[in-house]
Amino acid sequence: LNITEVDYENIAEVTKALHGVDVFISAVGNPGLDAQIRLIDAAVAAGVKRLLPSEFGADAEHPRQKDFPLYVAKRRIVD
């Protein structure tokens, strides 16, 4: 296990930290969901093979919930 401190706003730094990583598991809470999109982009750029985004809670794709304010950021991640 390697622990690396990075600035989440610096995509190049995050991408470098993720090189050689096979699996990236995101466990950000609701306040960090928008930042998670940058982490996903960095993981893709680094060649991460499997990514599990933070999608705890109800189904963000359910028609009756997709427009609920709490799930707007989750929909952006799914999209």
Secondary structure by P-SEA (a helix, b strand, c coil): cbbbbbccccaaaaaaaaccccbbbbbcccccccaaaaaaaaaaaaccccccccccccccccccccccccaaaaaaaac
